[in-house]
């Protein structure tokens, strides 16, 4: 089993620009999925915004980002990041989830998602928001 943690930045309409900037500084490959790409458009004006994006470099640099939809509250610098934990199996991620939820607020219950065998979000008792998911393409 293998688990990774990655800083996941929360922006409003600037995720692509931020990711491109970080790539220019640290190098690496940029990957972006828009709300339109994922079939998850709720506001037509946000269709081309980033639902999920990352820069991953051979030197170990890795950052993820997304554009917070306008229907959700957003204040620049407030709740500016998540810690993303990605595991290889649902069983592995469920174990981490069960450890984190004690005294926490569940934002999105852990369960299957269109892009992952399991996905969930929890704000722990220290106010840190964790996003847990399973590497795409694995089911157990």
C-alpha positions in Angstrom: 0.0 0.0 0.0 1.0 3.5 -0.6 -0.5 6.8 0.5 0.4 10.4 -0.6 -0.5 13.7 0.8 -0.7 16.8 -1.4 -1.6 20.4 -0.8 -4.9 21.2 -2.6 -5.4 24.9 -3.2 -8.9 26.4 -3.2 -9.3 29.4 -5.5 -12.1 31.3 -7.3 -11.6 31.6 -11.0 -7.8 31.6 -10.7 -6.9 27.9 -10.4 -5.6 27.5 -14.0 -3.4 30.6 -13.7 -2.1 29.5 -10.4 -1.2 26.0 -11.6 0.5 27.5 -14.8 2.5 29.8 -12.5 3.6 27.0 -10.2 4.6 24.9 -13.2 6.7 27.8 -14.5 8.5 28.0 -11.2 8.9 24.3 -10.3 8.5 22.5 -13.7 6.5 19.4 -14.3 3.3 18.5 -16.0 0.0 20.3 -15.8 -3.3 18.4 -15.8 -6.7 20.1 -15.7 -10.2 18.8 -15.7 -12.9 21.6 -16.1 -16.4 21.4 -14.8 -17.5 21.0 -18.5 -15.0 18.1 -19.0 -16.5 16.3 -15.9 -20.1 16.9 -16.9 -20.6 18.9 -13.7 -21.5 22.4 -14.9 -24.0 24.1 -12.5 -23.3 27.7 -13.7 -22.6 28.1 -17.4 -20.2 30.9 -16.8 -18.0 28.5 -14.8 -18.0 25.6 -17.3 -14.3 26.2 -18.2 -13.1 26.7 -14.7 -11.0 24.0 -13.0 -12.8 21.2 -11.2 -9.6 19.4 -10.6 -6.1 20.3 -11.6 -2.5 19.5 -10.6 1.1 20.1 -11.4 3.3 17.1 -10.8 7.1 17.3 -11.4 9.8 14.7 -11.4 11.6 16.6 -8.7 8.8 15.7 -6.3 6.8 18.9 -6.5 3.1 18.3 -6.4 0.2 20.7 -5.9 -3.5 20.4 -6.7 -6.1 23.2 -7.2 -9.7 23.9 -8.1 -12.0 26.8 -8.6 -14.6 27.0 -5.8 -18.0 27.3 -7.5 -19.9 30.6 -7.0 -22.7 28.7 -5.2 -20.3 28.0 -2.3 -18.9 30.6 0.1 -15.4 31.8 -0.6 -13.1 34.3 1.0 -9.5 34.6 -0.4 -7.2 33.2 2.2 -10.0 31.6 4.2 -10.1 27.8 4.0 -7.4 28.3 1.3 -6.3 24.7 1.1 -7.2 21.1 1.8 -4.8 18.2 2.6 -5.4 15.6 -0.1 -4.8 12.0 0.9 -4.8 9.5 -1.9 -4.6 5.8 -1.3 -4.6 2.7 -3.4 -7.6 0.9 -2.0 -11.0 1.7 -0.5 -10.0 -0.4 2.5 -6.9 1.7 3.1 -8.6 5.0 2.7 -11.5 3.9 4.9 -9.1 3.2 7.7 -7.6 6.7 7.5 -11.2 8.2 7.3 -12.3 6.3 10.4 -9.2 7.7 12.3 -9.9 11.3 11.1 -13.6 11.5 11.8 -13.4 11.3 15.6 -14.5 14.8 16.9 -14.7 16.0 13.3 -17.3 17.5 11.0 -18.1 15.4 7.9 -18.4 17.7 4.9 -18.9 15.0 2.2 -19.4 11.4 3.4 -16.9 8.8 2.2 -18.4 6.9 -0.7 -18.1 6.1 -4.4 -17.8 9.1 -6.8 -17.9 9.4 -10.5 -14.1 9.8 -10.6 -13.0 7.5 -7.8 -13.9 4.3 -6.1 -14.1 6.3 -2.8 -14.1 10.1 -2.1 -14.9 12.0 1.1 -14.1 15.3 2.8 -13.9 15.9 6.6 -12.9 18.9 8.7 -11.0 17.6 11.7 -11.2 18.9 15.3 -8.3 21.2 14.5 -10.1 22.9 11.6 -8.0 21.2 8.9 -10.0 20.0 5.9 -9.0 16.6 4.6 -10.0 15.2 1.2 -9.5 11.4 0.9 -9.9 9.4 -2.2 -8.7 6.3 -4.0 -6.4 6.4 -7.0 -8.6 6.4 -10.1 -9.0 3.0 -11.6 -8.9 0.9 -8.4 -11.9 -0.4 -6.7 -10.9 -2.2 -3.5 
